[in-house]
C-alpha cells in the first residue's frame, strides 16, 4: 500500500472516530456493522472534500504565483535538459 493510500485511510479512520464519538457517543469500533459502514462512508466523503479543497488552494496559489511573476515561472527547455 502506498504512502498516500495509507494517509487517506488514516485520515478517514480518524474522521470516522470523530463522527462516531460526536454522533453516537461511542468509539467507531463499538458501533454495529451497519452504523460503521454508514459512518465510514460519511468520513470518506468528508476526507475527499477536504483533499479537493486542498487541491483547489494549491492550484489557486500556483496560478497566483504564475500571474504575479509575469507568467514566466517555468524553466526554459535548455534548463530542463
N, C-alpha and C positions, 0 to 999 in steps of 0.2 A: 504494500500500500504506500502510495506516495505521500510526501510531507503535506501537500495541500489537502489531499483527501483526509488525512489524519486530523489536520487542523479543523476542517469543516465538521468532521464527526465530533471532535472535542467541543467546539463552539455550539453545535446543535445539542449535544448532550447537556452542556451547562444551561442552555436556554430551556430545554425540556425540564430540567430540575427546577429552574426558577418558576416556570409556568405551573408545574405540579404543586410546588410549595405555596405559591400565591393563590391558585385557584382551589386546590383541594386540601391544603394544609398537610400534605404528605409528600414523602420523597417519591420521585418518579418510579423507582424500582418497587415500591409498595403499592402502586396503583394496579387495578385489574388490567388485564391484557388489552381490553377494548379502549380503556382510557389512556393506556400507554401509547397505543397506536395513534389515537386522536391527538394527544399531546405532542408526540414526536413529529407528526405531520405539521402541526402548527409551528413547532420550533424550527423545522426545516424551512418553512415559508418565511419566517422572520429572519432566519440566517441568510437566505437568498436575497431578501430585501436589503439587509444590512450590507452585503457584499456588492449588490447592484449600486447602492448609494456610494460606497467607497470607490467603485469603478467610475461613476459619474464625476465624483470630486477629483479624482486623479486625471481624468480626461480633460475636465474644465481647467485644471491647473496647468496641464501641459499646453492646452490651447492658449491660455492667457500668456504663458511664458513665451510661446512662439510669436504671438501678436506683439508683445512688448519688446521682443528682440528683433522686430522687423521681419519676422518670418524666416530668419536665416540661422536657426539654431541647430541645423544638422551639419554633419561633416561633408566635405566635398568628396567626390568619388576617389580622388587621389589620396585623401587622408584615410579612407577606409581600406585601402589596399595593403 
